[in-house]
């Protein structure tokens, strides 16, 4: 896979950033519809995430699909991303994460793990997170936003953590690694509510509209759940 967009210097001059975008879920609480295809301003959320990651200069991007893969894949096919498929998405998000980590090239210095159902994340938010990773305290290998005392997303982890996850048991993902190594996790305190904003249920869609004025809509062929 070719580079999406590399920065010419500064923030990205010595840091190879790979990203794993998780979009394999069934959307069971959304009537078994793919949340990543909800649209904001007519643009599917998964495309908005890819555009944000590209705009932030991420070097490689792996998109992990599972449920609804046939419906989602055409939406991302025009982008220079690697698409991998989780044949057993019901085993949980950890299995999708591990597939995505494995698909990234060895030259990557750090991995950004993003969720496809965060509607408001933009390139500047990604840039800020990468900047926080570069300035993380010595000895820490994972950076996670913390907003109002609560963990947010995306999360960044070192190449070493990536290798430790992949060499560990199949049940080990980013969350499990963090629980086992709390002293190596930097909770980056931020006031940016976008890191805490995702949509899991129809009520979340309504709450987002009430709080921000941003109205998410289903594409016409998904207005009625299967």
C-alpha positions in Angstrom: 0.0 0.0 0.0 1.3 3.4 -0.9 1.5 6.4 1.5 -1.7 8.3 2.0 0.0 11.7 2.7 3.4 12.2 4.3 4.4 15.3 6.0 7.6 16.9 4.6 9.1 17.5 8.0 8.5 18.6 11.5 6.0 16.5 13.3 6.3 13.5 10.9 10.0 13.8 9.9 11.2 11.0 12.1 8.0 9.2 13.1 6.3 6.7 10.9 2.6 6.6 11.9 0.4 3.8 11.0 -3.3 3.7 11.8 -5.9 0.9 12.3 -9.5 1.9 11.7 -11.9 -0.5 13.2 -15.2 -1.0 11.4 -16.1 -4.7 11.9 -19.0 -4.5 14.3 -22.5 -5.7 13.7 -24.2 -2.5 14.9 -26.6 -4.6 17.0 -27.8 -1.6 19.0 -28.5 0.3 15.8 -30.8 -2.3 14.4 -27.9 -4.4 13.0 -26.9 -1.6 10.7 -23.3 -0.4 10.1 -22.7 2.6 12.2 -19.7 3.6 10.0 -22.2 4.4 7.2 -24.1 6.9 9.1 -23.7 10.2 7.3 -22.8 13.7 8.6 -23.3 16.3 6.0 -23.9 13.6 3.4 -20.5 11.9 4.1 -20.3 8.5 5.7 -18.5 8.4 9.0 -15.9 6.0 7.8 -14.9 8.3 5.0 -14.7 11.2 7.4 -12.3 9.2 9.5 -10.1 8.3 6.5 -10.1 11.9 5.4 -9.1 13.0 8.9 -6.3 10.5 9.2 -5.1 11.3 5.7 -5.1 15.0 6.5 -3.0 14.4 9.6 -0.3 12.8 7.5 -0.7 9.2 8.6 1.7 7.0 6.5 -0.3 3.8 6.4 -3.9 3.0 7.1 -5.5 -0.4 7.6 -9.3 -0.6 7.6 -10.7 -3.7 9.4 -14.1 -4.9 8.2 -16.3 -7.8 9.3 -20.0 -7.5 9.6 -21.5 -5.6 6.7 -18.2 -5.8 4.8 -19.8 -6.0 1.4 -21.8 -2.9 2.1 -18.9 -0.9 3.6 -16.0 -1.9 1.2 -17.2 0.1 -1.8 -17.4 3.2 0.3 -13.6 3.1 1.0 -12.3 1.5 -2.2 -11.2 4.7 -3.8 -8.8 5.5 -0.9 -5.2 4.2 -0.8 -5.8 2.0 2.2 -5.4 -1.7 3.1 -8.6 -3.4 3.8 -8.6 -6.6 5.8 -11.5 -8.8 6.7 -12.2 -10.4 10.1 -13.8 -13.8 9.3 -15.0 -14.0 12.9 -16.0 -10.5 14.0 -18.3 -11.9 16.7 -15.2 -12.9 18.7 -14.8 -9.3 19.6 -12.9 -6.1 18.8 -9.6 -7.6 20.0 -9.5 -10.0 17.0 -10.1 -7.1 14.6 -7.4 -5.0 16.3 -4.9 -7.8 16.0 -5.6 -8.3 12.3 -5.1 -4.6 11.7 -1.8 -4.5 13.7 -0.5 -7.5 11.7 -1.4 -5.8 8.4 0.8 -2.8 9.0 4.4 -2.8 7.7 7.3 -3.3 10.1 8.7 0.2 9.4 5.9 1.9 11.4 7.1 3.6 14.6 3.8 4.0 16.2 0.2 2.9 15.7 -3.0 5.0 16.0 -6.1 2.9 16.7 -9.2 4.7 15.6 -13.0 3.9 15.7 -15.2 4.4 12.7 -18.2 5.6 14.8 -16.6 8.8 16.1 -18.4 11.4 14.0 -16.6 14.6 14.9 -12.9 13.6 14.9 -10.9 15.8 12.4 -7.4 16.1 11.2 -6.4 18.6 13.9 -7.6 16.2 16.6 -5.3 13.5 15.1 -2.4 16.0 14.9 -2.9 17.0 18.5 -2.9 13.3 19.6 0.3 12.6 17.6 1.9 15.7 19.2 1.0 14.4 22.6 2.5 11.0 21.8 5.7 12.7 20.7 5.8 14.6 24.0 4.7 11.7 26.2 6.6 11.1 29.5 9.7 9.0 29.4 9.0 5.3 29.9 5.4 5.5 28.6 4.4 3.6 25.4 0.7 4.2 25.1 -1.1 7.6 24.9 -4.9 7.8 25.5 -6.9 11.0 25.6 -8.7 11.6 28.9 -11.6 14.0 29.0 -13.4 14.8 32.2 -11.7 11.9 33.9 -12.9 9.4 31.2 -10.9 7.6 28.6 -11.3 8.7 25.0 -10.2 7.6 21.5 -8.2 7.3 19.3 -5.3 5.7 21.2 -1.7 5.6 20.2 0.8 2.8 21.0 4.5 2.2 20.2 5.8 -0.3 17.8 7.1 -2.3 20.8 3.6 -2.5 22.3 2.3 -3.6 18.9 4.8 -6.5 18.8 4.0 -7.4 22.4 0.3 -7.6 21.6 0.8 -9.7 18.5 3.2 -12.1 20.3 0.8 -12.5 23.2 -2.4 -14.6 23.6 -5.2 -14.1 21.2 -7.3 -12.4 23.9 -4.7 -9.6 24.4 -5.5 -6.3 22.8 -4.8 -2.7 23.6 -7.1 -2.5 26.6 -5.7 -5.7 28.1 -2.2 -4.5 27.6 -2.9 -1.2 29.3 -4.5 -3.0 32.3 -1.3 -5.1 32.6 1.1 -2.1 32.2 -0.6 0.9 33.8 2.8 2.6 34.5 3.5 2.7 30.7 0.3 4.4 29.8 0.1 8.2 29.6 -3.4 9.6 30.2 -3.2 12.8 28.1 -5.7 15.2 29.7 -7.7 17.1 27.1 -10.9 19.2 27.1 -11.7 18.1 23.6 -15.1 16.4 23.8 -14.7 15.0 20.3 -12.4 12.3 21.7 -15.3 11.1 23.9 -18.0 11.3 21.2 -19.2 8.2 19.5 -22.5 6.7 18.6 -23.7 3.3 19.7 -27.5 3.7 19.8 -30.3 5.8 18.3 -30.4 7.7 21.5 -26.7 8.7 21.0 -27.7 10.1 17.6 -30.4 12.2 19.2 -28.1 13.3 22.0 -25.4 14.4 19.6 -27.9 16.5 17.6 -29.2 18.1 20.8 -25.8 18.9 22.1 -24.0 20.0 19.0 -26.6 20.5 16.3 -24.9 17.8 14.1 -27.5 15.5 12.8 -26.5 12.0 11.6 -28.6 10.4 9.0 -28.8 6.9 7.5 -28.3 6.5 3.7 -31.6 5.7 2.0 -31.0 2.0 1.7 -30.4 1.7 5.5 -33.4 3.7 6.7 -35.2 0.4 7.6 -33.2 -2.1 9.6 -32.9 -5.6 8.3 
